[in-house]
Amino acid sequence: METVIGFNRNNKTMIIKINGKEENIEESVNTLEKLIKSMNDKIPKLFAIEKNGKIIYKENYQTESINNNDEIEIVMFCGGG
C-alpha cells in the first residue's frame, strides 16, 4: 500500500500519532469526539487529551478537528495511595 505525505492512496485515511504510535484512521474520523467514539473500548472513563502539545478541553472535543500528521496524547488518571 503506497502512502503519500501521510495519506493512503487506496483508502481515504490519514495518519496521526496516538500516544507516540502512528495510526491510520478514516478521514471521516475528523474530530476528537469521533476519534474517542472509534476508540471507545480502549479509552478509560477518566482521561485528558492533548493535541499537538495543547490540552483540549472536553467541551471542545466535538469541534476540534483532526488533521493528517496530528499528534494526539491520551492521558488517563490513576488513583493511589
C-alpha positions in Angstrom: 0.0 0.0 0.0 1.5 3.3 -1.0 1.5 6.3 1.4 2.0 9.8 0.1 2.5 12.6 2.7 0.6 10.7 5.3 -2.4 9.9 3.1 -3.0 6.4 1.8 -3.9 6.4 -1.9 -6.0 3.2 -1.7 -8.3 4.2 1.1 -9.5 7.6 2.4 -7.4 7.5 5.5 -4.9 9.8 7.3 -2.0 9.1 9.5 -1.8 10.5 13.0 0.2 9.7 16.1 -1.7 8.5 19.1 0.4 8.2 22.3 3.5 8.1 20.1 2.3 5.3 17.8 1.4 6.0 14.1 -2.2 5.1 13.3 -4.2 5.1 10.1 -7.6 6.5 10.7 -10.5 7.0 8.3 -10.9 10.6 7.0 -14.4 10.6 8.4 -12.9 10.4 11.9 -12.2 14.1 11.7 -12.9 15.4 15.2 -11.7 14.4 18.6 -15.2 13.3 19.5 -15.3 10.9 16.6 -11.8 9.6 17.5 -12.9 8.9 21.1 -16.1 7.1 19.9 -14.0 5.0 17.5 -11.6 4.0 20.3 -14.3 3.6 23.0 -13.1 0.2 24.2 -9.5 1.4 24.5 -10.1 4.7 26.5 -10.7 4.7 30.2 -13.6 6.8 31.7 -11.3 9.5 33.1 -8.9 10.9 30.6 -7.4 14.1 29.1 -6.4 14.8 25.5 -3.5 16.8 24.2 -3.3 17.7 20.5 0.0 18.9 19.1 1.2 19.9 22.6 -2.0 21.8 23.6 -4.6 20.5 26.1 -8.0 20.3 24.6 -11.0 20.9 26.9 -13.8 18.3 26.8 -16.4 20.9 25.7 -14.3 21.3 22.5 -14.0 17.7 21.5 -16.9 17.9 19.1 -15.4 20.8 17.2 -11.7 20.2 17.5 -10.6 18.8 14.1 -8.1 16.1 13.5 -5.7 16.6 10.6 -3.1 14.5 8.9 0.1 14.2 10.9 -1.5 15.5 14.2 0.0 14.1 17.4 -2.6 13.1 20.0 -1.8 12.2 23.5 -4.5 10.5 25.6 -3.7 10.6 29.3 -5.6 8.6 31.9 -5.9 9.4 35.6 -4.9 6.8 38.2 -5.6 6.9 41.9 -3.3 5.5 44.5 -2.1 6.0 48.0 
